[in-house]
Amino acid sequence: MGDNPLLKRAYALDGDLDKTRNVYADWAKSYDKDTIAGMGYVAPDIAAAALASRVADDALILDAGCGTGLVGEALSRHGVTAIDGLDLSEEMLQVAAEKSVYRNLAVADLTAPLPIAPDTYDAAISVGVFTSGHVGPDAIADLARVVKPGAPIVLTVHENVWEADLYPEYLSDMEAGGQLRIDEVVEAPYHEKEGYRCRLCLLLAA
């Protein structure tokens, strides 16, 4: 586990936005093949299925850190089609746009407050974002802000950072502070061929 050079490069990121942009600019064209066929990346399908079972088909969804649009594709297969996507990488968004499953796509830094009004979305989903050197748990609060009260938020958190970056404590503090409710947290496959797993977090905005 952890010998894949592509994952090593991604997981070695340290939060520097320019480095992150460069990594994903280089990776955008081959990302889907490398991750799905090469790594057994099942997290987008698992998370999308979890969200689709919790929303109406016409729900307006925010896909935060949408990358090349794997989650958008998965949601559309479940009949959920009103999706806006945000990502740091313009090159990844260009690939996502080719799939024609998003209503809107925009560049955004998920480590900063999103330029979105409160209570805008019926749900939010974020897959592959909460991982080593990418986005920390503090970004969850802004996802809770931009969805409507009671709206579902589905996240994957990579096993490498779940305990190390104090996600259980952060979510518990948010729940205690009335920002969200923890519906369920389950262990789930992530990159099956690499042996990685994640926590699938099913949350409800306050």
PASEBA-1860 file (N, C-alpha, C; in nm, 3 decimals):
! residues 206
1> MGDNPLLK> 0.085/-0.120/0.000/0.000/0.000/0.000/0.088/0.124/0.000 ~ 0.056/0.223/-0.088/0.127/0.349/-0.088/0.246/0.354/-0.180 ~ 0.266/0.253/-0.269/0.382/0.252/-0.359/0.353/0.318/-0.493 ~ 0.228/0.350/-0.522/0.194/0.409/-0.650/0.256/0.549/-0.661 ~ 0.340/0.573/-0.763/0.408/0.703/-0.772/0.313/0.821/-0.792 ~ 0.201/0.797/-0.859/0.104/0.905/-0.879/0.042/0.946/-0.746 ~ 0.007/0.849/-0.664/-0.049/0.880/-0.532/0.056/0.942/-0.442 ~ 0.178/0.891/-0.450/0.285/0.950/-0.368/0.300/1.099/-0.397
9> RAYALDGD> 0.294/1.134/-0.526/0.306/1.275/-0.562/0.189/1.357/-0.507 ~ 0.069/1.302/-0.520/-0.049/1.375/-0.471/-0.050/1.386/-0.320 ~ -0.014/1.278/-0.251/-0.019/1.278/-0.105/0.099/1.350/-0.042 ~ 0.200/1.383/-0.123/0.314/1.460/-0.073/0.289/1.610/-0.075 ~ 0.175/1.651/-0.130/0.143/1.794/-0.131/0.132/1.848/0.012 ~ 0.168/1.974/0.027/0.175/2.032/0.162/0.080/2.149/0.181 ~ -0.020/2.160/0.093/-0.114/2.271/0.105/-0.079/2.392/0.020 ~ 0.039/2.392/-0.042/0.077/2.501/-0.130/-0.011/2.497/-0.256
17> LDKTRNVY> -0.085/2.603/-0.279/-0.184/2.602/-0.388/-0.121/2.590/-0.525 ~ -0.007/2.654/-0.546/0.058/2.645/-0.677/0.106/2.503/-0.705 ~ 0.163/2.439/-0.605/0.206/2.300/-0.622/0.087/2.210/-0.654 ~ -0.022/2.232/-0.583/-0.141/2.151/-0.605/-0.195/2.171/-0.747 ~ -0.201/2.297/-0.789/-0.247/2.325/-0.926/-0.159/2.255/-1.029 ~ -0.029/2.259/-1.009/0.064/2.200/-1.106/0.048/2.048/-1.113 ~ 0.033/1.985/-0.997/0.016/1.840/-0.995/-0.108/1.799/-1.073 ~ -0.219/1.868/-1.048/-0.344/1.828/-1.114/-0.354/1.878/-1.258
25> ADWAKSYD> -0.282/1.983/-1.291/-0.274/2.024/-1.432/-0.205/1.915/-1.513 ~ -0.098/1.860/-1.459/-0.025/1.754/-1.528/-0.106/1.625/-1.537 ~ -0.191/1.602/-1.438/-0.259/1.474/-1.424/-0.397/1.470/-1.491 ~ -0.450/1.587/-1.526/-0.592/1.596/-1.563/-0.632/1.500/-1.675 ~ -0.556/1.494/-1.782/-0.596/1.415/-1.899/-0.598/1.265/-1.872 ~ -0.510/1.217/-1.787/-0.504/1.073/-1.761/-0.564/1.034/-1.627 ~ -0.620/1.131/-1.554/-0.665/1.106/-1.417/-0.769/0.994/-1.408 ~ -0.869/1.000/-1.493/-0.977/0.900/-1.484/-0.922/0.759/-1.507
33> KDTIAGMG> -0.844/0.742/-1.611/-0.787/0.610/-1.640/-0.695/0.564/-1.528 ~ -0.609/0.655/-1.482/-0.512/0.620/-1.378/-0.581/0.579/-1.248 ~ -0.686/0.650/-1.212/-0.748/0.624/-1.082/-0.851/0.511/-1.088 ~ -0.936/0.512/-1.188/-1.044/0.411/-1.193/-0.987/0.274/-1.232 ~ -0.925/0.268/-1.348/-0.871/0.140/-1.393/-0.744/0.103/-1.317 ~ -0.659/0.202/-1.295/-0.530/0.173/-1.235/-0.533/0.150/-1.085 ~ -0.618/0.223/-1.013/-0.618/0.218/-0.868/-0.745/0.159/-0.807 ~ -0.845/0.136/-0.891/-0.971/0.088/-0.836/-1.040/0.193/-0.751
41> YVAPDIAA> -1.046/0.314/-0.803/-1.102/0.428/-0.729/-1.254/0.418/-0.729 ~ -1.309/0.368/-0.621/-1.454/0.344/-0.612/-1.525/0.448/-0.526 ~ -1.449/0.535/-0.459/-1.510/0.631/-0.368/-1.614/0.721/-0.435 ~ -1.592/0.770/-0.558/-1.695/0.854/-0.619/-1.830/0.783/-0.634 ~ -1.827/0.658/-0.676/-1.952/0.583/-0.692/-2.020/0.558/-0.558 ~ -1.943/0.522/-0.458/-1.999/0.492/-0.326/-2.062/0.618/-0.265 ~ -1.989/0.729/-0.271/-2.040/0.853/-0.213/-2.162/0.904/-0.289 ~ -2.158/0.897/-0.422/-2.270/0.944/-0.502/-2.395/0.862/-0.474
49> AALASRVA> -2.380/0.731/-0.460/-2.495/0.647/-0.428/-2.554/0.684/-0.293 ~ -2.467/0.712/-0.197/-2.514/0.751/-0.063/-2.592/0.881/-0.068 ~ -2.542/0.978/-0.146/-2.614/1.105/-0.155/-2.743/1.091/-0.233 ~ -2.739/1.020/-0.345/-2.858/1.007/-0.430/-2.974/0.944/-0.353 ~ -2.944/0.859/-0.258/-3.051/0.795/-0.181/-3.112/0.890/-0.079 ~ -3.052/1.007/-0.063/-3.097/1.102/0.038/-3.156/1.231/-0.019 ~ -3.161/1.243/-0.152/-3.212/1.366/-0.213/-3.311/1.334/-0.324 ~ -3.393/1.432/-0.358/-3.482/1.420/-0.473/-3.402/1.436/-0.602
57> DDALILDA> -3.455/1.385/-0.711/-3.382/1.392/-0.838/-3.356/1.534/-0.882 ~ -3.442/1.629/-0.843/-3.424/1.767/-0.886/-3.349/1.851/-0.784 ~ -3.288/1.788/-0.683/-3.211/1.862/-0.583/-3.091/1.930/-0.649 ~ -3.059/2.049/-0.599/-2.942/2.123/-0.647/-2.823/2.086/-0.560 ~ -2.720/2.028/-0.623/-2.607/1.969/-0.552/-2.481/2.051/-0.576 ~ -2.402/2.070/-0.472/-2.267/2.126/-0.485/-2.167/2.012/-0.475 ~ -2.088/1.995/-0.580/-1.978/1.898/-0.582/-1.850/1.977/-0.557 ~ -1.802/1.974/-0.434/-1.689/2.055/-0.392/-1.559/1.976/-0.410
65> GCGTGLVG> -1.474/2.026/-0.499/-1.355/1.951/-0.536/-1.390/1.845/-0.638 ~ -1.461/1.887/-0.743/-1.519/1.792/-0.838/-1.417/1.728/-0.930 ~ -1.299/1.788/-0.943/-1.196/1.731/-1.028/-1.243/1.711/-1.170 ~ -1.226/1.590/-1.223/-1.262/1.559/-1.361/-1.409/1.519/-1.377 ~ -1.485/1.527/-1.269/-1.629/1.504/-1.280/-1.675/1.363/-1.254 ~ -1.594/1.283/-1.185/-1.634/1.145/-1.157/-1.759/1.137/-1.070 ~ -1.769/1.225/-0.972/-1.888/1.226/-0.886/-2.010/1.274/-0.964 ~ -1.992/1.376/-1.046/-2.103/1.424/-1.128/-2.156/1.316/-1.219
73> EALSRHGV> -2.067/1.240/-1.281/-2.109/1.129/-1.365/-2.187/1.026/-1.285 ~ -2.135/0.993/-1.167/-2.202/0.893/-1.084/-2.339/0.941/-1.039 ~ -2.349/1.068/-0.998/-2.479/1.122/-0.958/-2.578/1.119/-1.074 ~ -2.531/1.154/-1.193/-2.621/1.156/-1.309/-2.673/1.016/-1.341 ~ -2.593/0.915/-1.314/-2.640/0.778/-1.337/-2.753/0.741/-1.240 ~ -2.759/0.812/-1.127/-2.866/0.791/-1.030/-2.984/0.885/-1.055 ~ -2.979/0.963/-1.162/-3.088/1.052/-1.195/-3.081/1.190/-1.132 ~ -2.969/1.220/-1.064/-2.949/1.352/-1.002/-2.868/1.435/-1.100
81> TAIDGLDL> -2.925/1.543/-1.151/-2.862/1.611/-1.265/-2.840/1.761/-1.246 ~ -2.889/1.820/-1.138/-2.866/1.963/-1.115/-2.745/1.977/-1.023 ~ -2.627/1.985/-1.084/-2.502/1.979/-1.009/-2.412/2.094/-1.049 ~ -2.359/2.165/-0.950/-2.254/2.264/-0.971/-2.123/2.209/-0.917 ~ -2.015/2.230/-0.990/-1.885/2.178/-0.948/-1.784/2.288/-0.925 ~ -1.704/2.270/-0.821/-1.594/2.361/-0.790/-1.464/2.281/-0.782 ~ -1.355/2.340/-0.829/-1.225/2.275/-0.815/-1.115/2.380/-0.828 ~ -0.999/2.348/-0.769/-0.885/2.439/-0.775/-0.821/2.439/-0.913
89> SEEMLQVA> -0.833/2.328/-0.985/-0.760/2.308/-1.110/-0.847/2.337/-1.233 ~ -0.806/2.435/-1.311/-0.877/2.465/-1.435/-0.871/2.347/-1.532 ~ -0.757/2.279/-1.534/-0.740/2.167/-1.627/-0.833/2.051/-1.591 ~ -0.849/2.025/-1.463/-0.943/1.920/-1.421/-1.086/1.960/-1.457 ~ -1.120/2.086/-1.439/-1.254/2.134/-1.473/-1.281/2.124/-1.623 ~ -1.178/2.142/-1.704/-1.196/2.129/-1.849/-1.237/1.986/-1.885 ~ -1.178/1.888/-1.816/-1.216/1.749/-1.839/-1.359/1.725/-1.791 ~ -1.391/1.781/-1.673/-1.527/1.766/-1.619/-1.630/1.825/-1.715
97> AEKSVYRN> -1.599/1.939/-1.776/-1.693/2.005/-1.866/-1.726/1.918/-1.987 ~ -1.630/1.839/-2.031/-1.651/1.753/-2.148/-1.756/1.645/-2.121 ~ -1.783/1.617/-1.993/-1.878/1.511/-1.959/-2.023/1.561/-1.960 ~ -2.042/1.692/-1.964/-2.176/1.751/-1.977/-2.272/1.704/-1.869 ~ -2.223/1.693/-1.746/-2.310/1.651/-1.635/-2.326/1.763/-1.530 ~ -2.261/1.877/-1.553/-2.267/1.987/-1.456/-2.345/2.105/-1.511 ~ -2.421/2.168/-1.424/-2.492/2.290/-1.459/-2.394/2.406/-1.472 ~ -2.305/2.418/-1.373/-2.202/2.521/-1.370/-2.073/2.461/-1.316
105> LAVADLTA> -1.959/2.513/-1.364/-1.828/2.474/-1.313/-1.747/2.601/-1.288 ~ -1.673/2.604/-1.177/-1.596/2.724/-1.145/-1.471/2.686/-1.066 ~ -1.368/2.766/-1.083/-1.246/2.751/-1.005/-1.268/2.806/-0.865 ~ -1.228/2.731/-0.764/-1.243/2.777/-0.625/-1.140/2.708/-0.537 ~ -1.098/2.780/-0.435/-1.005/2.729/-0.334/-1.088/2.686/-0.213 ~ -1.094/2.557/-0.188/-1.177/2.507/-0.078/-1.115/2.530/0.059 ~ -0.991/2.579/0.063/-0.931/2.612/0.191/-0.969/2.754/0.236 ~ -1.042/2.825/0.151/-1.087/2.961/0.183/-1.240/2.962/0.180
113> PLPIAPDT> -1.303/3.065/0.241/-1.450/3.074/0.234/-1.498/3.078/0.089 ~ -1.601/3.000/0.062/-1.652/2.994/-0.074/-1.738/3.117/-0.105 ~ -1.731/3.168/-0.229/-1.811/3.284/-0.267/-1.954/3.243/-0.301 ~ -2.020/3.180/-0.205/-2.155/3.127/-0.223/-2.240/3.173/-0.105 ~ -2.361/3.218/-0.133/-2.450/3.263/-0.027/-2.494/3.146/0.061 ~ -2.523/3.172/0.189/-2.574/3.065/0.276/-2.704/3.006/0.222 ~ -2.726/2.879/0.254/-2.852/2.811/0.224/-2.882/2.803/0.074 ~ -2.779/2.796/-0.009/-2.798/2.793/-0.154/-2.833/2.654/-0.206
121> YDAAISVG> -2.769/2.551/-0.151/-2.779/2.417/-0.211/-2.865/2.322/-0.128 ~ -2.921/2.224/-0.197/-3.001/2.121/-0.131/-2.913/2.011/-0.071 ~ -2.788/2.004/-0.114/-2.694/1.905/-0.063/-2.555/1.939/-0.112 ~ -2.455/1.881/-0.047/-2.316/1.896/-0.091/-2.247/1.761/-0.082 ~ -2.150/1.742/-0.169/-2.070/1.620/-0.170/-1.926/1.659/-0.199 ~ -1.833/1.588/-0.136/-1.691/1.615/-0.157/-1.614/1.485/-0.144 ~ -1.553/1.443/-0.253/-1.485/1.313/-0.260/-1.340/1.335/-0.303 ~ -1.247/1.276/-0.230/-1.107/1.287/-0.266/-1.042/1.417/-0.227
129> VFTSGHVG> -1.111/1.498/-0.152/-1.063/1.631/-0.114/-1.000/1.630/0.025 ~ -1.062/1.560/0.116/-1.013/1.556/0.254/-0.911/1.443/0.266 ~ -0.788/1.477/0.229/-0.680/1.379/0.223/-0.548/1.449/0.248 ~ -0.440/1.375/0.244/-0.308/1.429/0.279/-0.270/1.547/0.191 ~ -0.236/1.660/0.254/-0.184/1.775/0.183/-0.283/1.850/0.097 ~ -0.411/1.824/0.113/-0.511/1.890/0.030/-0.594/1.989/0.113 ~ -0.708/1.944/0.163/-0.799/2.033/0.237/-0.822/1.972/0.375 ~ -0.819/2.058/0.479/-0.835/2.011/0.615/-0.979/2.016/0.662
137> PDAIADLA> -1.005/1.967/0.784/-1.142/1.955/0.833/-1.214/2.087/0.851 ~ -1.141/2.197/0.863/-1.208/2.326/0.882/-1.295/2.365/0.764 ~ -1.269/2.307/0.646/-1.350/2.339/0.527/-1.491/2.284/0.537 ~ -1.514/2.188/0.626/-1.648/2.129/0.638/-1.749/2.234/0.683 ~ -1.705/2.327/0.766/-1.796/2.430/0.817/-1.853/2.514/0.703 ~ -1.773/2.542/0.602/-1.824/2.624/0.491/-1.921/2.544/0.404 ~ -1.900/2.414/0.392/-1.997/2.332/0.320/-2.131/2.332/0.393 ~ -2.124/2.326/0.526/-2.248/2.330/0.605/-2.317/2.466/0.591
145> RVVKPGAP> -2.240/2.570/0.569/-2.297/2.705/0.556/-2.374/2.722/0.426 ~ -2.323/2.663/0.316/-2.382/2.693/0.186/-2.498/2.601/0.149 ~ -2.525/2.500/0.233/-2.643/2.416/0.209/-2.756/2.458/0.301 ~ -2.876/2.416/0.266/-2.994/2.454/0.342/-3.001/2.376/0.475 ~ -3.069/2.430/0.574/-3.083/2.357/0.700/-3.141/2.217/0.678 ~ -3.079/2.120/0.740/-3.123/1.982/0.727/-3.072/1.911/0.603 ~ -2.997/1.982/0.518/-2.949/1.924/0.393/-2.837/1.823/0.419 ~ -2.832/1.716/0.341/-2.725/1.618/0.357/-2.592/1.669/0.300
153> IVLTVHEN> -2.486/1.630/0.367/-2.349/1.656/0.322/-2.276/1.522/0.327 ~ -2.224/1.479/0.213/-2.155/1.351/0.206/-2.008/1.377/0.175 ~ -1.920/1.325/0.260/-1.777/1.345/0.246/-1.703/1.212/0.253 ~ -1.591/1.203/0.180/-1.495/1.098/0.208/-1.375/1.160/0.277 ~ -1.324/1.092/0.377/-1.202/1.134/0.446/-1.104/1.018/0.439 ~ -0.990/1.040/0.378/-0.891/0.934/0.361/-0.844/0.881/0.496 ~ -0.822/0.750/0.501/-0.782/0.687/0.627/-0.652/0.745/0.684 ~ -0.563/0.797/0.597/-0.436/0.850/0.645/-0.452/0.976/0.730
161> VWEADLYP> -0.562/1.049/0.709/-0.579/1.176/0.781/-0.694/1.174/0.881 ~ -0.776/1.070/0.882/-0.894/1.066/0.967/-0.859/1.092/1.114 ~ -0.766/1.017/1.167/-0.722/1.036/1.306/-0.615/1.144/1.315 ~ -0.521/1.143/1.221/-0.406/1.234/1.228/-0.448/1.380/1.227 ~ -0.551/1.413/1.148/-0.597/1.552/1.138/-0.720/1.579/1.224 ~ -0.751/1.486/1.313/-0.852/1.506/1.417/-0.994/1.526/1.363 ~ -1.027/1.456/1.257/-1.162/1.467/1.203/-1.270/1.426/1.302 ~ -1.254/1.317/1.378/-1.361/1.281/1.473/-1.389/1.392/1.573
169> EYLSDMEA> -1.282/1.452/1.624/-1.300/1.560/1.721/-1.363/1.684/1.656 ~ -1.321/1.714/1.534/-1.374/1.831/1.465/-1.524/1.815/1.440 ~ -1.563/1.699/1.391/-1.705/1.677/1.364/-1.787/1.679/1.493 ~ -1.733/1.621/1.598/-1.803/1.622/1.727/-1.820/1.764/1.778 ~ -1.717/1.847/1.762/-1.726/1.986/1.804/-1.829/2.062/1.722 ~ -1.833/2.035/1.591/-1.934/2.101/1.508/-2.074/2.060/1.549 ~ -2.091/1.933/1.581/-2.223/1.887/1.625/-2.261/1.950/1.758 ~ -2.166/1.956/1.849/-2.192/2.017/1.980/-2.223/2.165/1.966
177> GGQLRIDE> -2.162/2.229/1.865/-2.185/2.371/1.843/-2.309/2.401/1.760 ~ -2.382/2.298/1.721/-2.506/2.319/1.648/-2.488/2.350/1.501 ~ -2.370/2.320/1.443/-2.347/2.349/1.302/-2.395/2.235/1.210 ~ -2.393/2.115/1.262/-2.437/2.002/1.183/-2.473/1.886/1.276 ~ -2.532/1.784/1.216/-2.559/1.661/1.289/-2.492/1.544/1.217 ~ -2.425/1.461/1.292/-2.360/1.343/1.235/-2.465/1.234/1.220 ~ -2.499/1.203/1.097/-2.597/1.098/1.070/-2.531/0.960/1.081 ~ -2.419/0.944/1.011/-2.350/0.815/1.010/-2.208/0.835/0.960
185> VVEAPYHE> -2.114/0.762/1.016/-1.977/0.757/0.966/-1.941/0.609/0.953 ~ -1.908/0.567/0.832/-1.878/0.426/0.807/-1.744/0.414/0.735 ~ -1.676/0.304/0.758/-1.555/0.275/0.682/-1.596/0.221/0.545 ~ -1.528/0.268/0.442/-1.565/0.229/0.306/-1.441/0.214/0.219 ~ -1.452/0.139/0.109/-1.339/0.131/0.014/-1.311/0.267/-0.049 ~ -1.188/0.284/-0.089/-1.145/0.411/-0.150/-1.070/0.380/-0.280 ~ -0.941/0.348/-0.271/-0.865/0.294/-0.384/-0.847/0.144/-0.358 ~ -0.932/0.064/-0.417/-0.933/-0.078/-0.384/-0.803/-0.149/-0.423
193> KEGYRCRL> -0.748/-0.116/-0.538/-0.626/-0.184/-0.584/-0.504/-0.140/-0.504 ~ -0.510/-0.023/-0.442/-0.399/0.026/-0.360/-0.416/-0.011/-0.213 ~ -0.533/-0.064/-0.179/-0.558/-0.104/-0.041/-0.601/0.009/0.050 ~ -0.633/0.125/-0.006/-0.673/0.239/0.077/-0.823/0.238/0.104 ~ -0.858/0.282/0.223/-0.998/0.295/0.264/-1.022/0.437/0.312 ~ -1.146/0.469/0.339/-1.181/0.603/0.385/-1.294/0.593/0.487 ~ -1.324/0.707/0.547/-1.447/0.720/0.622/-1.548/0.793/0.534 ~ -1.661/0.730/0.515/-1.772/0.794/0.444/-1.857/0.863/0.549
201> CLLLAA> -1.858/0.995/0.546/-1.927/1.075/0.647/-2.059/1.124/0.591 ~ -2.167/1.088/0.656/-2.301/1.129/0.616/-2.352/1.225/0.722 ~ -2.356/1.353/0.684/-2.386/1.460/0.778/-2.512/1.533/0.737 ~ -2.570/1.606/0.831/-2.686/1.690/0.803/-2.658/1.831/0.855 ~ -2.676/1.930/0.770/-2.654/2.068/0.811/-2.757/2.109/0.916 ~ -2.718/2.196/1.005/-2.810/2.243/1.110/-2.903/2.348/1.052
END
